[in-house]
Amino acid sequence: MSATPQMPCVSASIASSIPSISLPMGIQLQAIADLSKGPPTDCALLHNLMVQLMPTLAGLNCIIKILGVIGALEKMLTGLLKPIPDFSGVGGVLTAIGQMSECLSIVLGPAAVFQTIKDILSLIISFLLCFVQAMESILNFQAGIDLNAAQGNPALLQSLQCASDNAQASMQGMMMALAPIEPLFAMVQPLIELSQLPIQLPSLGQVTGAQNIEEGLEQLGAMLTQMKQIVADIP
């Protein structure tokens, strides 16, 4: 009596937690699980949070710019008042600006801004790590396709060639997932300027402009190392 073949056990990938981001003004974004697509994974929840984050930051952009203008005006007027000339109304304007700045600083205080920058950059890092894992999975799949083993079997050769072509197409399509990162960096930049943190965000140009997928992933790995250090240095 032949033994019953054992089927391999594939562990299900289930989300370990619900990711969230703290934004100024007490706003907290939290990923929403789409149960219609089955049990949520960490990468699916990160993608959902990314989709929420971009329009939310766009809505806060004007508030951040206003606070930046207030800070610049206060600094300028403080400089003008150093000789203590009696400019009519300047003192009142400076006081009003100071009061408004204090009021807004409660909403957009340094701690809140620092935390927002840290949360957003951490989200981008996690998203890019998911991207790297997906790309490496496709590369490993493609590396396991042995076209030489199908010589003399046209049907098998055609099937393996189709699988290889599909893997290549999948990798090229995956590169499109990097498109929202640069606009997200641009949205974070006003917050970084407001915080006065010495942060220089990396560019995806070397990754997207790489000669091949392997080189692009190597560049992305270096970029992730740089971003992790940036996040670690934020107070």
Secondary structure, 3 states (H helix, E strand, C coil): CCCCCCCCCCCCCCCCCCCEEECHHHCEEECCCCHHHCCCCHHHHHHHHHHHHHHHHHHHHHHHHHHHHHHHHHHHHHHHCCCCCCCCCHHHHHHHHHHHHHHHHHHCCHHHHHHHHHHHHHHHHHHHHHHHHHHHHHHHHHHCCCHHHHCCCHHHHHHHHHHHHHHHHHHHHHHHHHCCHHHHHHHHHHHHHHHCCCCCCCCCHHHHCCCCHHHHHHHHHHHHHHHHHHHHHCC
